[in-house]
Amino acid sequence: MLNRLLEIAEENRYLSLKRGFIVVQQGEQELGSVPLDDIAVLLLSAQGVTITKNVLNALAEKGCITIFCGANYIPLSMVLPIASHTYFTKIIKTQINATEPFKKRIWQQVVIQKIKNQALSLKYCYKEKDVKLIEKISSMVKSGDPDNREAYAAKIYWKALFGDSFVRDKDGVGINAFLNYGYAIMRAGMVRAICSHGLIPSLGVHHDNNLNQFCLADDLFEIYRPIVDTFVYKLIEKGETELKPENKKVLASLLKVKVRTSEGESPAVQSMQYMASSFVNALEVGKPDIELPIWEGNEDGITIVE
């Protein structure tokens, strides 16, 4: 099952393909191998990595995506599978022809669920003071969110979660570096789900930036952000200040966070597949209703599906 994240974080590593395994070497020494069928995301955060074309092609054929990171774990480029769906052209046409009212209704659903998840994040992080206010804001979101309730909720949420002095900055360090890494993992899972269902990731329902190749992924991935925030808060609460390998391992498990879907309990990475599939169905029937996985963790919010 494609549910693992393989990160190459150390310098001077060489990746090759051997009998269905990705083999990692340093010089002549083999450091380990991972079954090709298990990998959902290959994350190259080290700057000195050598990888063969055969590896990239084999991963793409399996539906895996490869991410090349720059500073602060911000993804700079991705290798995506583009021919993994039978009805690729048909789906593209429906996506291009989606109406503005359709897209606004989809975005409304996403924002509502994102804000509800922010309230859950505060609850799981024992920041009860603003939970009811955040929940109330979720009920005020209109089609397309013209009043920008998303930004209003975020302003309250960030201060409640990380303090008055915290500013979300994708180029920042400290907490922001932790968030960047976690978001990169979850965003990658969503990109893979979107591409595997024949959708064009650059055609969003709300995000619309000519410089962004993953607008749709950024739209649908929004509901998973508070899950990342909760993981990061728990690490910071334990006194972690540096994104060390053991912290990366914890954040990599984000793909296995338990959520509830129409198919029952699923890891987050699988729920993204259901979400993308429901979006395709919504496009085909012209009804703006999609499946939004429900996050129901334990008291810490971090139940993992093994």
Salt bridges, closest charged atoms under 4 A:
GLU7 OE2 - LYS248 NZ 3.37
ASP37 OD1 - LYS62 NZ 2.77
ASP38 OD2 - ARG4 NH1 3.75
GLU100 OE2 - LYS103 NZ 2.95
ASP147 OD2 - LYS142 NZ 3.54
GLU150 OE2 - LYS114 NZ 2.86
ASP218 OD1 - ARG187 NE 2.67
ASP219 OD1 - HIS207 ND1 2.48
GLU222 OE1 - LYS114 NZ 2.71
GLU222 OE2 - HIS207 NE2 3.78
GLU222 OE1 - ARG225 NE 3.22
GLU240 OE1 - LYS244 NZ 3.32
GLU246 OE2 - LYS244 NZ 3.85
GLU265 OE2 - LYS258 NZ 3.45
GLU296 OE2 - ARG260 NH2 2.87
ASP300 OD1 - LYS234 NZ 3.51
